[in-house]
Amino acid sequence: MSRFSGLRFFVRGKGFFRIHVLQQSIRDSDNYTSAILGASGDWTPVTVRFSELKRGGWGRPASFTPEELTGILIEAIPAAIMPPRPPSGLFNAMIAPLAPFAIRGAAWYQGEGNAGRAYQYRKLLPAMIRSWREAWGQGDFPFLIVQLPNFRQRKAEPGEGNWAELREAQLLTYKTVPNAGLAVTIELGEADDVHPRDKREVGWRLALAALGAVYRQERAYSGPIHDSVKVEGNRVRVRFRHTGGGLIAKDGGPLKGFAVAGEDRKFVWAQAKIEGHSVVVWSDAVPRPAAVRYAWADNPECNLYNSEGLPASPFRTDDWPGLTREAR
């Protein structure tokens, strides 16, 4: 059993639960357990790592050892014991008490729970930033946003994705809200775990955003950001900002993750090549291109970076209705 480091499974339903891992040397009240987990109407992957389990701790201290694992218990959790979330409850309890103190900036990593209402997030996130800045009364202090990483099963063909739409909401906030920053993490996630493990790299990219955008150090601090698009016959030229020392395909192969569509709105995978600070995109199947998308999926395969090793943000050049436009 020692070769196992955790459990992975899919869950669908309604309500909350947690996992207990059982071993003979520990009484039931002292089981090592997971955090409280939730189920929804869609099949959702869940990862429970043994290293992240917490112990009840009522009896004699005893360590959890996977070699002695004798069973797994799933405990249903009544909704009544879940922490209540009244309107403004989190703000009043956790943010408002800090407002009397000076602030230099904020780093925000959230959005997974809003992915089903990604279009709404276009308004919610800027509104929250405004409310925080008003609460402190210190002007437009820096607000750094971690763009959601990849998650869920990878799809073979171009399509829609509510996580893609949530990332777009974060990108639009970065582009339109004064003094906002963006840390792109599109390759740091895991298909079967909503909580990616590589927090160090996330922190490093936030640090770069602060050093470059806030403290004005002369360094590359962002990955490439889509800036403009121009149709050139049967090809589309996409220009980028924050190209650093130049655009690259990280693995040295062809660019991946670009799709193109005509006015019929049917996307197909596209060829793409780097030309200076631009990427030229085309497909023989789309003689009159109308839109380009890059890394537009919950878990895309993509490899556009700048030479400093920072990934390009996912984007699309169209504004066609998505999965969450009506979920407001």
N, C-alpha and C positions, 0 to 999 in steps of 0.2 A: 504493500500500500504506500510505501514511502515515495514511490516514483510519482504519485499524484500530488498536485499542488492546489487543487480546488475542484469545483463542480461547474459545469456549463449545461444549461438546459433552456428550453423555450417555455413561455407561459402565456396563457390567454384566459381572460375571464373578467371578473369584476371584484374588487376588494383588495385587501392587503394580507401579507403573510411574511413569515421569516423562517429561516432554515436553522435547525439545530443539528449539530454533528455529535454523535453519541460515542462514548468510549467507557469501558467498564470501570476505570479508575476514578471517574467523575460522576457525582450524583446528578439527578435530573435538574435540580435547581441551580446547578453550577455549569450547565452545558455551555460550550462555546457556540455562539449564535451569530447570525448575520444581522445586518441592519434590517429595518422594516422595509419590505419591498412591495411594490404595487403591481397589479395586473390590469390590463386594458383589453379592449375588444380585438386588438391585433396581436398576432403571435409576435412576442418580443423576446430577444435573447437576454439571458441573465447569467452573469458570471459571479460565483461566490468563491473567493480565494481564501484558503485556510489561514494565510498570514494576516488577513484583515478581520478575522473573527474576534468578537469580544466575549468575555466570560462573565457569567452572572456574579461570581465572586462571593457567594454567601458562606461557603464552607472552607475547608482547608485548601490553601493554594495548591493547584495542580496544573501542570502545563498540558496543552493539547498536543498530542503526538499522532500524526496520521497513521503510523504503524498500528495503533490500537483502535482505529476507527471500526465501530461495530454496527453502525446504522445511521440513517438520515431521518430526521423528523421534520415534517412541514406543519407549522403552526398557523392556523388562521387567526388574523388579528381583527377584532371588531373595529369598525370605523370610528367608534366613539372614543377610542384611546389614541387615535391619531391627533397630533397637535392641531388645534383649531387655527384656521387662517382667515380671520375676518378681514374685510377691506381695511387697508392701511395698517394692519396689525404688525407685519414685519417691519415696516418703516418706523412706526412709532416705538417699537420695542428695541430695534437694533441700530437705526440710523439717526433718528431725531436726538437721542441722548448724546451723540457725538458732535452735533452741530456747534455747540459753544466752543469747541476746540479748533485750532488752526488746521488746515488741510493743505497738502501739496498737490494731491491728485488722487485718482481712483483707478483701480484695475477691476474689470468686470468680466467674470467667466460665468455665463448663464445663457439659457436659451433652449436647452433640451426640452423642457416642459412646455415651451410655447411653440414648438415646431408645427403642431397641428393648426396653429393660428398665425402663421408666419407673416401674412399680410398685415394683420393687426399689430405685430411687433414693430412694423415700420413706424407706427405712431407711439407705441408704448415705450420703446427704448429712448427715443429723443425726449419724450415727456418726462420720463424718470430722470434723465440727465438734467433737464431744466429744473425739476423740482429739487434735486440735490443742490444744485448751484444756488438756487434761491434760498434754500435752508441755511447754507453757510454764509451767503452774502459776501463772498470773496471773488466775485467775477467768474469768468469761464475757466475754472481750474481744469487741468488736463484730465481727460477721461479715456482710459485705454480699454479697448474691447478685444476679448479673445474670440475670434471667429470659430464657430463649431468645427470640430474635426470630423473625419470620416466615421461612419457608423452604419451598421446593418449589412445585409448580404449584398455583394456586388452584382450588378445586372450586366448582361451581355450587350444590350442595345441601349442607345440613347433614350431617355424618357424623363419623366417628371420625378420630383422628390421634395417632400416638405422640408427636409433638412437643407436641401439646396436653396429653397426659398427663404428659410430662416437666415442662412449665411448671407443671402442677398440683402435682407433687411439690415443686418449688421454692417455690410459694406456701404449701403446707402446712408446709414447713420454716420459712419466714418466720413463720408464724402460731404455731408450737408451740415453736420453739427460742428460749430466752431471748437477748435482745440481738442478734437477727438483723435485717437490713434487706433490702429488695428494690428493685432498679432494673428497671422494666418497659421492655422494648425492642421491643414487639410490632410496631411499624411501621418499625423501622430495618433490617430484613433485606433480602435479595434472593432472589428465587425460585430463581435458578440458581447461587447461590454461598453456601456454608455460612459464609463469612467476610464479614460485612457491612463495608462500607467506612467508614461514618460512626462511627469510633471516638470522635471528639470528643464527640458527643452522649451516647454511652454513658458516657464519663468524666464528663461534666457531671452526669448523673443519679446516678452513684455519689457525686459530690461533694455533691450536694444531700442524699442519704441520710445522708452523714456529718455534714454541717453541721446537719441537723435532728435526727436520731435520736441522734447521738453527742455533738455539741457544743451541742445544745439551743438552736440559734438559732430565733428566732420567724419561721418561714417555712414555706411549703408545700414539702415535700421528697419526697412520694410521690404517685403517681396514685391514683385511687379504688380502694379494695379492698372487695370484696363482704363484707358484714357479716351480713345476715340476709335472710330471705325469708318472705313471707306471701301465701297464696292468698286472693284477694278475689273470690269468684264465678268468673267466667271469665277473671279477670286475676290477674297475680302482681306483687306489689310487692317490689322488690329494694332494700334499703337499703345504703348505702356509707359507709365511713369515708374520711378524707383527701379530702374533696370541695373543700377549699380555699375559694376565693371562689364556688364553685358548679359544678354539673355542666354540661357543654356538649357539643354535637355539634361536633367541631372544624371541619368544613367548612361549618357553618351549615345543613345539610340535615337530613333525618330520621336518626334513630339507625340504625346498621347493625351487624350482627353478632350480633343476638339471635335465638335459636331457642327454641321451646317444644314440649313433648311431653306427651301424656297417659300413662296407665298402660300403653298399648301400646308405649311407648318409641320412637315414630316421630316424629322431630323435623321441624318445618317452620319456615321463616323467620317471624319474628314482627314485629309492629309494636311500637314502644316510644316512650314519651315521658317526659320529665324532669318530676318533681314534687318540688321542694325537693332534699333529699339522697337521693331515691329515683328509681328508674326503674320505671315501670309497663309490663308486657309482656303482650301478648295476641295471639291469632290466632283468627279466626272458625272455622278448621278444627279447633281444639282447645277444645271447650266446657268440659272439666274438666281444666285443666292440672295436671301433676304435677311438672314439672321445667323449669328454664330454664338455658340455656347462653349464654355470651357469648364470642365470638372463639375458639370451640372448633374449631380446625382447624390444620393445619400452617402454612398461609398464609392467615389470615382477612382479610376486609375488615371493618374495625371503626373506630369514630370517637368513642367515649365518652372524654372527657377532663375534667379540672377546668379552671377558668378560668386557672390558672397554666401550662397547656400540657403537663401530664403525663398520659399515657394510663392508662386503667383496666387492671388486670390481667385477663387471661382467667380465667374461672371456670365452674363448673357447680354446680347445687344438688342433683344426684342423685349416687348412688354406684354406678350400674349398671356391670357389668363392661365393661372397655375392651379395647383391642387387646393390651395388654402384661401383663394381670393374671397370666397363666399363665407368662410369661417371667421367671422369678425365679431 
